[in-house]
Amino acid sequence: MEGEFGVPTAPIVTSRFADYVIRDGQTHGMNLRWTFPPYPVAWVSRETLREYVHGDDPVTGVQLMTEVIDALTKPLNEAEENPEIPKREKRPRLLEPDTEENLHRMFLEKGWTDGLPIVLPTEERVSEMLTGTDHDPQEVVGMMSVTTHEEQNVYNVEKVAVIAVMAGARPEHLPIILAIASTKHPSIPSSTGSYGSMVVVNGPVAKTIGMNSGVGALGPFNYANSVIGRAWTLMSINFGDARPGDTFMATIGNGLSFTNQCSAENEEKSPWEPFHVRKGFKASESTVSIFRGWNVSTLGMGGADALLQRIKSSGMMGSCTFVMDPLAAKSLKDEGWSDPGKLSEYLAEKMGSSFFKPKPQDINFVVVGGETNPIWQSTDYTYYKTASIEEWVPKDGIRLDERPIRMPVSKMCDDELCIIGM
């Protein structure tokens, strides 16, 4: 406003976020004249707020209203008109040789991991990982930041391969991880709330790499689900530059962030078209779809009216994604909802107020589960994007190990019937 239109501005933000917004201005070349009232401002009395207004800025020690008036009336100085934009020091491509113990310690102390053990990304391991795609290692995949207030980091195929190694993945997983990286969305974006994220894989690649879409699909029981989901977190930390209390401000954090609810959709048991087909992709095409929100509620049961009541009672903030067992989806189909798009329209029509009215595309359904209970899991997750995996797959197909690593597979039941020993 001030630079382009000549309109004086007096931006105000609470003192808790002073460092955060000052860096924002420096990163974007805008040395704004901030005023910082005490923190917090939510759920405090009117009397307390009035004291804030008539008191001093706790960051600068200057009277708050004097700062506001000065910001609106005094001309910009040279440093404000022509700010110097700082650049972060780039990390080296290679580290000096050291012991495995010291390197593990370095990765932890530098904040390059999620706190769990990693596979050290040696040159040999990264080279092997790169066989999982035909793309040039130096090809740029995208840019990412956990907050819009920071400089976005550029990453290429090789850097994504480094992350894949660290997460414990194999070359067969690299095309999926590259597709996630191509969306440019971090799994743990900065917010004082505590985000959770979800990634859903559709298409033939899910079966090729042994992803789980059935019993326990969102739990710790599948190698591909775990390492792909974890890679998204490690990309968010390293490419998105997530630093707690600095760039990452989630007050509580979210345990889902370790592997980000990663699974394949159970297309085989679903009564509906696969999720990616509903988003305009071919059934034969392999894709990743990403979602983000705050809340997950479990053990919901019932038809369309039960879905509606869950949405109304949970206070969802505009969007919702239902993750439902195939039995729950089949019950909805028997109820007359053969098209989940029509169900979204019905729910959207029944929801909302003068303040907010959701759109059908804000309500989504993903089928995951092993038909052991006709339940659904409600979330306030927003659907963000579906990206194709195909462009990252080598021309000769997914690069599988001679003996691919697979965890035990749950038994699939036909017609909802499993008989031990049969």
C-alpha positions as CSV (number, residue, x, y, z in Angstrom):
1,M,0.0,0.0,0.0
2,E,2.7,2.4,1.0
3,G,5.2,1.6,-1.8
4,E,2.7,1.3,-4.7
5,F,-0.1,3.6,-3.8
6,G,1.4,6.1,-1.4
7,V,-1.0,5.1,1.4
8,P,0.6,5.3,4.9
9,T,0.2,2.1,6.8
10,A,0.6,1.2,10.5
11,P,0.7,-2.6,10.7
12,I,0.0,-4.1,14.2
13,V,0.8,-7.6,15.4
14,T,1.1,-9.0,18.9
15,S,4.6,-9.0,20.5
16,R,4.7,-12.8,20.5
17,F,5.3,-12.7,16.7
18,A,7.6,-9.7,16.5
19,D,10.6,-11.7,15.3
20,Y,8.5,-13.5,12.8
21,V,7.0,-10.5,11.1
22,I,10.3,-8.5,11.1
23,R,11.9,-11.4,9.2
24,D,8.9,-11.4,6.9
25,G,9.6,-7.8,6.0
26,Q,13.3,-8.3,5.5
27,T,12.7,-11.4,3.3
28,H,10.3,-9.5,1.1
29,G,12.2,-6.3,1.1
30,M,9.6,-4.4,3.1
31,N,10.8,-2.7,6.3
32,L,7.3,-1.9,7.7
33,R,6.8,0.2,10.8
34,W,5.3,-2.5,13.1
35,T,3.6,-1.8,16.4
36,F,3.6,-4.7,18.9
37,P,0.9,-4.8,21.6
38,P,1.3,-7.3,24.4
39,Y,0.2,-10.9,23.9
40,P,-2.4,-12.5,24.0
41,V,-5.3,-10.4,22.7
42,A,-7.8,-13.2,22.5
43,W,-10.1,-14.1,25.4
44,V,-8.8,-11.2,27.6
45,S,-11.0,-8.5,29.2
46,R,-11.8,-5.2,27.6
47,E,-10.0,-3.5,30.4
48,T,-6.8,-5.4,29.6
49,L,-7.1,-4.5,25.9
50,R,-7.6,-0.8,26.8
51,E,-4.4,-0.9,28.9
52,Y,-2.6,-2.4,25.9
53,V,-3.7,0.5,23.7
54,H,-2.7,3.2,26.1
55,G,0.4,1.5,27.3
56,D,3.9,0.9,25.8
57,D,5.0,-1.4,23.1
58,P,6.8,-4.2,25.0
59,V,9.2,-4.8,22.2
60,T,10.4,-1.2,21.6
61,G,9.4,0.5,24.9
62,V,7.7,3.3,23.0
63,Q,4.1,4.3,23.7
64,L,1.9,2.2,21.4
65,M,-0.3,5.0,20.0
66,T,2.7,7.2,19.4
67,E,4.2,4.5,17.2
68,V,0.9,4.2,15.3
69,I,0.7,8.0,14.7
70,D,4.4,8.2,13.7
71,A,3.9,5.3,11.2
72,L,1.0,7.2,9.6
73,T,2.5,10.7,9.5
74,K,6.3,10.5,9.2
75,P,8.0,10.0,5.8
76,L,9.9,6.8,5.1
77,N,13.7,7.0,5.6
78,E,16.3,5.7,3.2
79,A,16.6,2.2,4.9
80,E,12.8,1.8,4.7
81,E,12.5,2.9,1.1
82,N,15.5,0.8,-0.1
83,P,15.8,-2.2,2.3
84,E,18.6,-4.8,2.0
85,I,17.1,-8.2,1.4
86,P,19.1,-10.8,3.4
87,K,20.0,-14.2,1.8
88,R,20.4,-17.4,3.8
89,E,23.6,-19.3,3.5
90,K,23.2,-22.3,1.2
91,R,24.0,-25.7,2.6
92,P,26.9,-27.6,1.0
93,R,26.1,-30.4,-1.4
94,L,28.5,-32.7,0.4
95,L,29.7,-32.9,4.0
96,E,33.2,-33.7,5.2
97,P,33.8,-37.4,5.9
98,D,33.2,-38.4,9.5
99,T,32.1,-41.3,11.6
100,E,28.5,-42.6,11.2
101,E,27.8,-41.6,14.9
102,N,29.1,-38.1,14.4
103,L,27.1,-37.6,11.1
104,H,23.9,-38.9,12.8
105,R,24.5,-36.4,15.6
106,M,25.1,-33.6,13.1
107,F,21.9,-34.2,11.3
108,L,20.0,-34.1,14.6
109,E,21.7,-31.0,15.9
110,K,21.3,-29.2,12.6
111,G,17.5,-29.9,12.7
112,W,17.6,-31.8,9.4
113,T,15.5,-34.8,10.7
114,D,12.2,-35.5,12.4
115,G,14.1,-36.7,15.5
116,L,14.0,-40.4,14.5
117,P,17.0,-42.4,13.1
118,I,17.6,-41.8,9.4
119,V,19.5,-43.6,6.7
120,L,22.6,-41.5,6.0
121,P,22.4,-40.1,2.4
122,T,25.8,-41.2,1.1
123,E,26.8,-40.5,-2.5
124,E,26.4,-44.2,-3.3
125,R,22.9,-44.5,-1.8
126,V,21.7,-41.3,-3.5
127,S,23.0,-42.5,-6.8
128,E,21.1,-45.8,-6.4
129,M,18.0,-43.9,-5.4
130,L,18.3,-41.8,-8.6
131,T,17.8,-44.9,-10.7
132,G,14.2,-44.7,-9.6
133,T,13.6,-42.0,-12.3
134,D,14.9,-41.0,-15.7
135,H,14.9,-37.3,-14.8
136,D,18.1,-35.3,-14.7
137,P,19.3,-35.0,-11.0
138,Q,19.7,-31.3,-11.4
139,E,16.2,-30.7,-12.8
140,V,14.2,-28.3,-10.6
141,V,11.2,-30.0,-9.0
142,G,9.7,-27.1,-7.1
143,M,10.0,-24.5,-4.3
144,M,8.7,-24.7,-0.8
145,S,8.4,-22.9,2.5
146,V,6.4,-23.8,5.6
147,T,5.3,-20.2,5.8
148,T,4.6,-17.5,3.1
149,H,6.7,-15.2,5.3
150,E,10.0,-16.8,4.4
151,E,12.2,-17.2,1.3
152,Q,11.2,-20.3,-0.6
153,N,13.9,-22.9,-1.1
154,V,14.4,-24.4,-4.5
155,Y,14.9,-28.2,-4.7
156,N,15.9,-30.5,-7.6
157,V,15.6,-34.2,-8.3
158,E,18.8,-35.0,-6.5
159,K,17.7,-33.2,-3.3
160,V,14.4,-35.1,-3.3
161,A,16.5,-38.4,-3.7
162,V,18.5,-37.4,-0.7
163,I,15.3,-37.0,1.4
164,A,14.0,-40.4,0.1
165,V,17.2,-42.1,1.3
166,M,17.0,-40.4,4.7
167,A,13.4,-41.6,5.0
168,G,14.4,-45.2,4.4
169,A,12.8,-45.4,1.0
170,R,13.9,-47.5,-2.0
171,P,14.1,-46.4,-5.8
172,E,10.6,-47.9,-6.3
173,H,9.2,-45.2,-4.0
174,L,11.0,-42.2,-5.7
175,P,8.4,-41.4,-8.4
176,I,5.7,-41.1,-5.7
177,I,7.9,-38.9,-3.5
178,L,8.8,-36.7,-6.5
179,A,5.1,-36.3,-7.4
180,I,4.5,-35.1,-3.8
181,A,7.4,-32.8,-4.1
182,S,6.1,-31.4,-7.3
183,T,2.9,-30.1,-5.6
184,K,5.1,-27.7,-3.6
185,H,2.9,-28.1,-0.6
186,P,4.6,-28.7,2.8
187,S,3.0,-31.3,5.1
188,I,3.5,-29.1,8.2
189,P,2.7,-25.5,7.2
190,S,3.2,-22.9,9.8
191,S,0.2,-22.0,11.9
192,T,-0.4,-21.3,15.5
193,G,-2.9,-24.2,15.1
194,S,-1.4,-27.6,14.6
195,Y,-1.9,-29.0,11.1
196,G,-2.2,-32.6,10.1
197,S,-1.9,-33.8,6.5
198,M,-2.8,-36.8,4.4
199,V,-1.5,-38.2,1.1
200,V,-3.6,-40.7,-0.9
201,V,-2.1,-42.8,-3.7
202,N,-4.3,-44.0,-6.6
203,G,-3.7,-46.1,-9.6
204,P,-1.6,-49.2,-10.5
205,V,1.6,-48.0,-8.8
206,A,0.0,-48.6,-5.4
207,K,-0.1,-52.3,-6.0
208,T,3.2,-52.4,-7.7
209,I,5.1,-51.0,-4.7
210,G,2.9,-52.9,-2.2
211,M,1.1,-50.1,-0.5
212,N,-1.6,-50.9,2.0
213,S,-5.2,-49.7,1.5
214,G,-6.9,-52.3,3.7
215,V,-6.7,-53.3,7.3
216,G,-4.6,-50.8,9.3
217,A,-3.7,-48.7,6.2
218,L,-3.2,-45.5,8.2
219,G,-1.3,-47.3,10.9
220,P,2.4,-48.4,11.2
221,F,2.1,-51.7,9.3
222,N,3.3,-50.9,5.7
223,Y,6.8,-50.1,4.5
224,A,5.7,-48.0,1.5
225,N,3.0,-46.1,3.3
226,S,5.5,-45.2,6.1
227,V,8.5,-44.1,4.1
228,I,6.5,-42.1,1.6
229,G,4.6,-40.3,4.3
230,R,7.8,-39.7,6.3
231,A,9.6,-38.3,3.2
232,W,7.0,-35.6,2.9
233,T,7.8,-34.5,6.5
234,L,11.5,-34.5,5.9
235,M,11.0,-32.4,2.7
236,S,8.9,-30.0,4.7
237,I,11.6,-29.7,7.4
238,N,14.6,-29.3,4.9
239,F,13.1,-27.6,1.9
240,G,10.4,-25.8,3.8
241,D,12.9,-24.8,6.5
242,A,10.7,-25.6,9.5
243,R,12.2,-24.4,12.7
244,P,10.0,-24.6,15.9
245,G,9.4,-21.2,17.4
246,D,11.1,-19.5,14.4
247,T,9.4,-20.3,11.1
248,F,7.1,-23.0,12.5
249,M,4.6,-21.7,15.1
250,A,2.2,-24.6,15.8
251,T,1.6,-24.2,19.5
252,I,1.0,-27.9,20.2
253,G,2.1,-29.7,17.1
254,N,0.5,-32.8,15.5
255,G,1.6,-36.4,16.0
256,L,0.2,-37.2,12.5
257,S,3.1,-35.2,11.0
258,F,5.6,-38.1,11.3
259,T,4.0,-40.0,8.4
260,N,1.1,-37.8,7.4
261,Q,-1.7,-40.4,7.1
262,C,-0.3,-41.9,4.0
263,S,-2.0,-44.8,2.2
264,A,-3.4,-46.0,-1.0
265,E,-7.2,-45.8,-1.7
266,N,-8.9,-49.2,-1.6
267,E,-10.1,-49.0,-5.2
268,E,-10.8,-52.8,-5.4
269,K,-13.4,-52.7,-2.6
270,S,-14.8,-49.3,-3.2
271,P,-18.3,-49.0,-4.7
272,W,-17.4,-45.7,-6.2
273,E,-15.1,-44.4,-8.9
274,P,-11.5,-43.9,-7.5
275,F,-10.8,-40.6,-6.0
276,H,-8.4,-39.5,-8.7
277,V,-11.0,-40.3,-11.4
278,R,-13.4,-38.0,-9.7
279,K,-10.7,-35.3,-10.0
280,G,-10.4,-35.7,-13.7
281,F,-7.6,-38.4,-14.1
282,K,-7.8,-41.7,-15.9
283,A,-8.3,-44.9,-13.9
284,S,-5.1,-46.3,-15.4
285,E,-3.1,-43.3,-14.3
286,S,-1.2,-43.3,-11.0
287,T,-1.5,-40.2,-8.8
288,V,-1.0,-38.6,-5.4
289,S,-3.6,-36.5,-3.7
290,I,-2.8,-34.3,-0.8
291,F,-5.0,-32.9,2.0
292,R,-4.5,-30.7,5.0
293,G,-6.4,-29.7,8.1
294,W,-6.4,-29.8,11.9
295,N,-8.9,-32.3,13.3
296,V,-9.5,-36.0,12.9
297,S,-12.5,-37.8,14.6
298,T,-12.8,-41.5,14.6
299,L,-15.5,-44.1,14.8
300,G,-18.3,-42.3,13.0
301,M,-21.1,-44.6,11.7
302,G,-24.3,-44.2,9.7
303,G,-25.6,-42.7,6.5
304,A,-25.8,-39.3,5.0
305,D,-27.7,-37.7,7.9
306,A,-25.0,-39.0,10.3
307,L,-22.3,-37.4,8.1
308,L,-24.3,-34.2,8.2
309,Q,-24.6,-34.2,12.0
310,R,-20.9,-34.9,12.4
311,I,-20.1,-31.9,10.2
312,K,-22.4,-29.6,12.2
313,S,-21.3,-30.8,15.6
314,S,-17.6,-30.7,15.0
315,G,-17.3,-27.1,14.0
316,M,-15.3,-27.9,10.8
317,M,-13.8,-24.8,9.3
318,G,-15.2,-24.9,5.8
319,S,-13.9,-28.2,4.4
320,C,-14.1,-31.8,5.3
321,T,-12.8,-35.1,4.0
322,F,-14.4,-38.4,5.1
323,V,-12.1,-41.5,5.1
324,M,-14.4,-44.4,5.1
325,D,-14.2,-48.2,5.2
326,P,-15.6,-49.8,2.1
327,L,-18.5,-51.2,4.1
328,A,-19.5,-47.7,5.0
329,A,-19.2,-46.6,1.4
330,K,-21.3,-49.5,0.3
331,S,-24.0,-48.7,2.9
332,L,-24.1,-45.1,1.5
333,K,-24.5,-46.5,-2.0
334,D,-27.3,-48.8,-0.8
335,E,-28.9,-45.7,0.7
336,G,-29.0,-44.2,-2.9
337,W,-25.7,-42.4,-3.0
338,S,-24.1,-44.2,-6.0
339,D,-22.3,-40.9,-6.9
340,P,-20.3,-39.4,-4.1
341,G,-20.4,-36.1,-5.9
342,K,-24.2,-36.0,-5.4
343,L,-23.6,-36.7,-1.7
344,S,-21.3,-33.8,-1.5
345,E,-23.9,-31.6,-3.1
346,Y,-26.5,-32.8,-0.6
347,L,-24.3,-32.1,2.4
348,A,-23.2,-28.7,1.2
349,E,-26.8,-27.7,0.6
350,K,-27.8,-28.6,4.2
351,M,-24.7,-26.9,5.7
352,G,-23.6,-23.3,6.2
353,S,-24.8,-20.0,7.4
354,S,-24.8,-16.4,6.3
355,F,-21.1,-16.3,7.4
356,F,-20.0,-19.3,5.4
357,K,-21.6,-21.6,2.9
358,P,-19.4,-24.6,1.8
359,K,-19.2,-25.7,-1.8
360,P,-19.7,-29.3,-2.9
361,Q,-16.0,-29.5,-3.9
362,D,-15.1,-28.7,-0.3
363,I,-16.6,-32.1,0.9
364,N,-14.6,-35.2,-0.2
365,F,-14.7,-39.0,0.3
366,V,-11.7,-41.4,0.2
367,V,-12.2,-45.2,0.7
368,V,-9.6,-46.8,2.9
369,G,-10.0,-49.9,5.2
370,G,-10.2,-53.6,5.5
371,E,-14.0,-54.2,5.9
372,T,-13.8,-55.1,9.6
373,N,-16.2,-52.4,10.6
374,P,-18.5,-50.1,8.6
375,I,-17.0,-46.9,10.1
376,W,-15.9,-43.6,8.7
377,Q,-13.3,-41.1,10.0
378,S,-14.3,-37.5,9.7
379,T,-11.7,-34.8,9.2
380,D,-11.7,-31.1,8.5
381,Y,-9.1,-31.7,5.8
382,T,-9.0,-29.5,2.7
383,Y,-8.3,-31.2,-0.5
384,Y,-5.5,-29.3,-2.2
385,K,-4.2,-31.1,-5.3
386,T,-3.8,-34.3,-7.2
387,A,-0.5,-34.8,-9.1
388,S,0.4,-37.4,-11.6
389,I,3.1,-39.9,-10.8
390,E,3.5,-41.1,-14.4
391,E,6.0,-38.4,-15.5
392,W,8.4,-39.4,-12.8
393,V,8.3,-43.2,-13.6
394,P,11.3,-44.5,-15.6
395,K,10.5,-45.5,-19.2
396,D,11.1,-49.1,-18.3
397,G,8.6,-48.9,-15.4
398,I,9.0,-48.8,-11.6
399,R,12.5,-49.8,-10.6
400,L,11.9,-52.7,-8.2
401,D,14.6,-54.5,-6.2
402,E,15.4,-58.1,-7.2
403,R,13.6,-59.0,-3.9
404,P,11.4,-56.0,-3.0
405,I,11.0,-55.3,0.7
406,R,7.5,-56.1,1.8
407,M,5.9,-56.3,5.3
408,P,3.2,-58.9,6.1
409,V,0.1,-58.4,4.1
410,S,-3.4,-58.5,5.7
411,K,-5.8,-61.1,4.3
412,M,-8.4,-59.6,1.9
413,C,-11.9,-61.0,2.4
414,D,-14.4,-61.7,-0.4
415,D,-18.0,-60.7,0.1
416,E,-17.1,-59.5,3.6
417,L,-16.5,-63.1,4.7
418,C,-13.2,-64.4,6.2
419,I,-13.0,-67.9,7.5
420,I,-9.8,-68.9,9.4
421,G,-8.0,-71.7,7.6
422,M,-10.1,-71.5,4.4
